[in-house]
Amino acid sequence: MSAHSTRADQADVFTLCDAVRRAASDKHALLDELMGVAQEVLTGTYLRRWTHDRSFRALRPAERELTPAGFKVSSVAVVTGAGYTGLRKRYDGALRRRQGVRIRGGEYTVLTQNWSQELDESVNEWLLLHGTTEEAAEAITRHGFNLKCATPDSVCGKAIYMAESSTKADEYASPVKAGGERVIIFCRVLGGHVRYVDDPKPDKGERSGDTVLNDREKSRGTFREFVVFQEHHVCPELIVRYQHTGSLQLRPRMRRAVSERGLPFRSSAPVARRLPAVHDDEGSQSSDS
């Protein structure tokens, strides 16, 4: 569990998204502001960390880069239309139901909280990130997340996996071609009843609560994951397209060790005399439509 400071002068992602939806005419100024805020979120939640998930995906021909040095937003698109209206209605219904019961809210702060100050902390409502493919993003923003597409082999079983860090979300954001644009969806997430876990290998059969906060930052030194078990507790709000601004490179021997054995990197460290320990982060495949 970690706490992060807030800044009252930062723009709220969801307030801006709603403003774009309400705007009757010229939306360019609002979208420009939203693009700047999206850049702030990707930069502000960036963490220089590496997991086996990135090593696994690096085996794909179009994804051979190491952890990116940073991100550059190229465009944003607010989720709108009848599909969004239905998804938001379901989400708001779930939110009202959780607001009517006793929940231990506000106990878990997230890296994105500076850009989502209008959310209801009393029911653990968060702005979280979901990296995916362009094709899956299209389906998710039209129809919502589909648990039928989730794999039961993920670390907490079949669920929707969300990230607070842009670096973690980026591990699942696949470009159409090498060096191309990637997609992260900014989502409104209702954590509700949260079960905190810091066991490196949590019990997949334990399904109590609405959400599992899987603290692999504590257990493995990597990232916290937010594992949501109900589709209507996640509402896609903003599609952010971006590119990597470079990769954190290793010296030749260490780079070879990473490619051959999937080891964590240290971008500024000298060549190691012995190979460092591996962050044993099991693949936490997200639920995509």
Secondary structure as the mmCIF struct_conf table of DSSP 4:
data_model
#
loop_
_struct_conf.conf_type_id
_struct_conf.id
_struct_conf.beg_label_comp_id
_struct_conf.beg_label_asym_id
_struct_conf.beg_label_seq_id
_struct_conf.end_label_comp_id
_struct_conf.end_label_asym_id
_struct_conf.end_label_seq_id
TURN_TY1_P TURN_TY1_P1 ALA A 8 ASP A 9
BEND BEND1 GLN A 10 GLN A 10
HELX_LH_PP_P HELX_LH_PP_P1 ALA A 11 ASP A 12
HELX_RH_AL_P HELX_RH_AL_P1 VAL A 13 ARG A 22
BEND BEND2 SER A 25 SER A 25
HELX_RH_AL_P HELX_RH_AL_P2 HIS A 28 GLY A 44
TURN_TY1_P TURN_TY1_P2 THR A 45 THR A 45
HELX_RH_AL_P HELX_RH_AL_P3 HIS A 52 ARG A 57
TURN_TY1_P TURN_TY1_P3 ALA A 58 LEU A 59
BEND BEND3 ARG A 60 ARG A 60
TURN_TY1_P TURN_TY1_P4 PRO A 61 ALA A 62
BEND BEND4 THR A 67 THR A 67
STRN STRN1 PRO A 68 PRO A 68
BEND BEND5 ALA A 69 ALA A 69
STRN STRN2 PHE A 71 VAL A 78
HELX_RH_AL_P HELX_RH_AL_P4 GLY A 81 GLN A 99
TURN_TY1_P TURN_TY1_P5 GLY A 100 GLY A 100
BEND BEND6 VAL A 101 VAL A 101
BEND BEND7 GLY A 106 GLU A 107
TURN_TY1_P TURN_TY1_P6 LEU A 111 THR A 112
HELX_RH_3T_P HELX_RH_3T_P1 GLN A 113 TRP A 115
TURN_TY1_P TURN_TY1_P7 GLN A 117 GLU A 118
BEND BEND8 LEU A 119 LEU A 119
HELX_RH_3T_P HELX_RH_3T_P2 GLU A 121 VAL A 123
TURN_TY1_P TURN_TY1_P8 ASN A 124 ASN A 124
STRN STRN3 GLU A 125 THR A 132
HELX_RH_AL_P HELX_RH_AL_P5 GLU A 134 HIS A 143
HELX_RH_3T_P HELX_RH_3T_P3 LEU A 147 CYS A 149
BEND BEND9 ALA A 150 ALA A 150
TURN_TY1_P TURN_TY1_P9 PRO A 152 ASP A 153
BEND BEND10 SER A 154 SER A 154
TURN_TY1_P TURN_TY1_P10 VAL A 155 CYS A 156
BEND BEND11 LYS A 158 ALA A 159
STRN STRN4 ILE A 160 ALA A 163
BEND BEND12 GLU A 164 SER A 165
HELX_RH_AL_P HELX_RH_AL_P6 SER A 166 ASP A 170
TURN_TY1_P TURN_TY1_P11 GLU A 171 TYR A 172
BEND BEND13 VAL A 176 LYS A 177
TURN_TY1_P TURN_TY1_P12 ALA A 178 GLY A 179
STRN STRN5 ARG A 182 LEU A 190
BEND BEND14 HIS A 193 HIS A 193
STRN STRN6 VAL A 194 VAL A 197
BEND BEND15 PRO A 200 LYS A 201
TURN_TY1_P TURN_TY1_P13 LYS A 204 GLY A 205
BEND BEND16 GLY A 209 ASP A 210
STRN STRN7 THR A 211 ASP A 215
HELX_RH_AL_P HELX_RH_AL_P7 ARG A 216 SER A 219
TURN_TY1_P TURN_TY1_P14 ARG A 220 ARG A 220
BEND BEND17 GLY A 221 THR A 222
STRN STRN8 ARG A 224 VAL A 228
HELX_RH_3T_P HELX_RH_3T_P4 GLU A 231 HIS A 233
STRN STRN9 VAL A 234 HIS A 244
STRN STRN10 SER A 247 SER A 247
HELX_RH_AL_P HELX_RH_AL_P8 PRO A 252 ARG A 261
TURN_TY1_P TURN_TY1_P15 SER A 267 SER A 268
BEND BEND18 ALA A 269 ALA A 269
HELX_LH_PP_P HELX_LH_PP_P2 PRO A 270 ALA A 272
BEND BEND19 ARG A 273 ARG A 274
HELX_LH_PP_P HELX_LH_PP_P3 LEU A 275 VAL A 278
#
